[in-house]
């Protein structure tokens, strides 16, 4: 019976992961230009306005990804609590009058000169690091409701409440979902998580009913055609885009929905433009890229040399892929409308850069691995052959 030993071996980052991310960024760059060129020319006199900004964000994000990939992920564990405190302070700061910038009826941005920043994106990463650190330190203690599950969920609840005040229910739900998933992967009892989820349902219902626009979104999701010019408008126009695309699409750049029919065409609903211009073949290819990203992330988490690395890698992978699934679900009418971008593809600054920072951390974790004893033995100098008994 072969023994298994843990060997820390420094190696190059996951090339398949990096290639997948580059492919997604390339698709996003092309689709942002195609989806935004009409409105950019009409409103700003420059059809490449959003393309240039997206290219700049990608350059900054790739640099940030490279820097994050150079920092040993275990250093993040020592910074887990300070990062969480900074994330919560930023979430509080954005709510302060005169500090947070209001746009579209929401207070979600901090302004620094010509640059704006969404604190919730930094809070997502800080919370992932904290929960992974907490669960790794508690070990089997996560199976205890009071000591293992309640503390991280309490912290997450505070962060989610602050995000709801912006308001941004989609991001708040993602914060909670990420924490619950990490606790589940760490070994928390399903019964505890399910009981807490049931207990949280009344609060979620109150949050929906308290805001008229949220209630309208739910009604629009259940029956978009009951209010085609109001709550159901986004979904109907998105479905029309997919229907027009068919199998092969109408052709790159030939979308008609981007002519002010489909709102948020280059951000939240860019997947619909992909479906219209590139058809089922294009959307299927995009799904395949996210599936490959999920697979590589799973392999990195499985091979991580410690519990913290495994949980952090799993959390990053699940958060990015989960956000992609949420965005695609909204665009296809499978989920109520939420203001969530498609990772790597949608136009955006903060979300794109912070997503690439997470990829850099994931890449750093992939540079270390648990090796089987047999694999480790291959790296040792060859031993002289052992003679058989009685051989001359």
N, C-alpha and C positions, 0 to 999 in steps of 0.2 A: 504494500500500500504506500503510495507516494505521499510524502508529507507536504503540506502547504506552508510556505513561509512568506512573510511580508518583506519585500525589498524595495526601498525607495530608489528609483532610477530616473535621473533627469534625462529628458529626451525632448525632441522638437514638439511644438504644439500640433494639434490635430489638423492636418492639412485638408482633410475632407470638410471639416467644420468651416475652416477659413474659406475654402472654395465655394461652399454653399452660401455663406454670407455675402461673398463678392457677387455671386450670381443674383441673389435677391436684391442687392443694392443696384446692380446694373438694370434689372427689370424695373425697379422703382424709379430710377433716374429717367428711363425712357417713358414710363407711364405718367410720371409727374409732368413732364413736358407736354405729352400728348393731351392729358386731361386739363391742363391749366393754360395752354397757349392762347385759347380764344379769349377767356376772361382777362388774362394778363395783357393781351394786346388792346382789348376794348377799354379796360380801366386804367392801365398803366402805360400804354403805348409801347410795350416791349413784350413780345410773345415769349421770350426766354427768361423773363424775370424770375419766375419760381424755379426754373431749371438751374439758373446760376446760383441761387440761394441754396437749393438742395445740394448742388455739387460742393459748395463751400461747407455745408454742414457735414457732408460725407467725409471731406478731407479732415475736418476737425475731429469727427467721430473716429475715423481710422487711426489718427494720431493718439487719441485718448485710449483706443482699444490696445494699441501697441504698448503704451505706457502701463496700462492695467495688466497686460500680459507679462510685464517685466517684474512686477511686484509679487512676491510669494504670497499666495492666498492665505497662508496661516497668519500673516501680519494683520489681515482684516479681522481675525478673531479677537486679537488684543484691542482692536478699535471698535468692537461691536457696540458697546454701550455709548461711547462718545458719538459714533455715527448716528445712532438712534436719537440721541438728544438733539443733535444738529438737525436731523430730519424733522423732528417734532417742532423745534423752534422755527424752522422755515415755514412749516404748515401754519403756525400761529401768526407769523409775520405777514403772510400773504393776506390774512383776514383783516389786518389793521388798516383803517382809513388813511389814505395818503402814502401807504407803503405798497399794498397790493394794487395791481392794475386791473381795472374792470374792462372786460370786452365781451360782447355777446350776452350780457346779463350775468356773467360769472366773474368772480374774483379769483383767478387761478394763476396769475403771473406776477413775478417780481421784476421790476424794470431797473436795469443798470445801464444808463446812457442809451445807446441804440439797441442794446441787447435785452431780450426778455427771457425769463427762466421760469419753468413750472416746477415748484418745489415738490409736487407729488411724485415726480419721476425719481428724484433723489430719495424720497421717503420710501419708495418701493424697494430700492436696493438696500437701504439701511435696515429696513424691517426684515428682509430676507437674511441678511448677515446676522442680525440679532437672534432671530428664531432658530437658525441653523446652529449658532453658538449655544443657545440655551438648551436645545434638544440634545446636542452632542455632549454637553456637560452633565445633563440629568441622566442620560442613558436610559435604563429601564424605568427611571422615575417618571417618564412621560406617561406611563400607564396609570399614574395617580391623577385624579381629577383636580384636586386642590393644588398640588405641588408641581404637576407636570403639564397640565393643559390650561388651567385658568390664568396663570401669570402672562404667558405670551398672548393669549387671546384678549386679556384686559388691555395690554399695551396696544394691540392691533385695533381694539375697539375705540381707544382714544384717538388714534391716528385716523381711523375711518370716520369718526364723528367730525373731526376737523375738516376732512376732505368733503364731507357732506355739506358743510357750511359754505363751501365755495360757490355754488353747489356742483358736485361731481359724483353722482351715485355710481357710475360705471367704475371709476377708479377705486372708490371705497369698497365696492364688492370684490374687486380684484385683490385688494389688500387682504381682506378677510379670507378669500378663497386660497391665496398663496400660503397664508399661515396654517389654515386647516390642512392643506395638502402636505405641508412639511411635517406637521405633527403626526399625520397619518403614516407618512413614510418613516418617521422616527419610531413608530410602534405604539402610538396612542390608541386607546381602546375605541373601536368604532362606535360602541354604544354611547360613550361619553361625547364624542363629536356629534353624533346624531341627535342626542338629547339637547345639546347646546344649539344646534341648528334649528330644532323645533322651537326652542325657547326664544330664538332671535326672530322668528317669523312675524310675531305681532309688531315688533319694532320696525321691521322692513315694510310691513303693510301700512303702518302709520306714516313712514317717510314718503311712501308713494301717494297716499291719499292727501297728505298735507300740502303737496305741491301739485297744482292743477295740471301743469305741463307733463308731469310724470304719469298722472292718471290718463291723460290724453294719449300718451305714447303706448300705454298698455292697451287701451281701447283700439288704437290704430293698429297695433300688432294683431289683435284678435280678429279685427275686420277692417282692413285698410280701405275698402271700397265704401265704407259707411261715411267716411269723410275724406274723399279723394283730394280735395284742395287744402286740407288741414293736416290732421295727425297722420293720415295715411299717405301723404304726398311723397315722402322720401322713399318709402318701401315700394310704392307703385312705380315710380320712375326708375328705381333700381331694378325691379323685376322686368320692366320694359327693356332696359339695357341688356339684361341677360337673354331675354327672348329674341331680341334683334340679332344678337351675336351668333346664336345657333351653335353649330359644331366648330366651324373654322373662323367665325367672326366676320365683321364687315371690313376689316383691314385696319392696320395700324394707322392711327391719325384720322380715321374716317368716322369717328363717333358722332352721332347727332345729339346724344344726351348731354354732352358737355356744353352745348349751346344754351346754357341757362335753364335747362330742363331739370337736370339732376343736381341738387344742392351738395355742397361739400365734395365735389367731384374729384379733387386731387388730394383730399385728406381722408375723411371717414369712409367715403364711398368709392374709393379708387378701385376696389375689387370689381365693382359693377362695370367700370370702364374697361377693365381687363377682359371681363366676360363679353362685353359688346364688341370690342375691337379684335380680340384674339380668340373668342369663342370658348367652347368647352375644352378645346385643346390647350388654350392658354391658361385657363383657370386650373385645369388638371396638372399642368406643368408647375404652376405655382404651389399647388397642394403637395406635389411630389417634393419640391424643394423644402417646404416646411416639415414634411415627414422625414426627410433625410436629416434635417437639423435636429429633430426630436430624437432620431436614432443615434446620432453621434453624441448628443448630450447625454442620452441614457448610458451609452458605453463609457463615457467619461465618468459619470457618477458611479457606475458599477466598479470601475477600476481605481477610483480614488483611494489614496493610501490611508485615509482616516475618516471617521464618521462625519466630522465637520465638513470636509471637502466633498464627501458624497452627498450630504444633504444640501449644501450650497449649490453644487452642480445640478442636482435634481430640481431645486427650487428655481434657479435661473432658467433652465430648460422649460420647465412647466409654465413659468410665468410668460415667457416669450411666445411659446406655442399656444398657450391658453388665450393670450390676447389676440393672436392671429385667428384662432377659432372663433372667438367672440366677434371680431370684426367681420369675418366671413358670414357668420350666422346672422348678423344684423343685415348685411347687404343682400342676403338671399331670403330674408323674411322669416328666418327660423327663430329669431330672437327679437325682443323689443329694441327699438332704436336707442343706442347708447353712443356717446361721443368718445369712441375708442379708435385709434389709428391702427393701420396694418403695419406691423413691425418691418423695418427695412424698406418698405415700399411707399407708404404714405409720405406726403410732404410734412416736414416738421423739423424743428431744431432740437429742443430739449429731449424729446422722446427718442429721436434717432441717436443722439450722442450718448444718452444714458444706456440705451439698448446695446450699443457697441462697446461701452465700458463693461457691461455684463458679459458680453462675448469675450472680451479680453480676460476677465476673471476665469471664465470657463476654459479658455485656452491655457491659462496658467495651470489650472488644476489638471488639465490633460497632459502636462509635461511631467507628471509624476504618476506612477502606477504600481499596483501590486502585481508582482510577477510570481508565477508558479516556480517551485524549486527547480523544475526541469528547465524552464526558461532562464532562470538565473544561472544555472550550471553551464549553459552555453556560453556565458560571458566569462567564465573562469578558464584559466590555462588548461590545456588538455593534459590529462594524466597518462603516465605510461601504461600500456596494456598489462593486465594481470595474467600471469602464466597459469595454465591449467595444472592441476596436481599431477606430478610425475613427468611433466614435459621437460625436455633437456634444454 
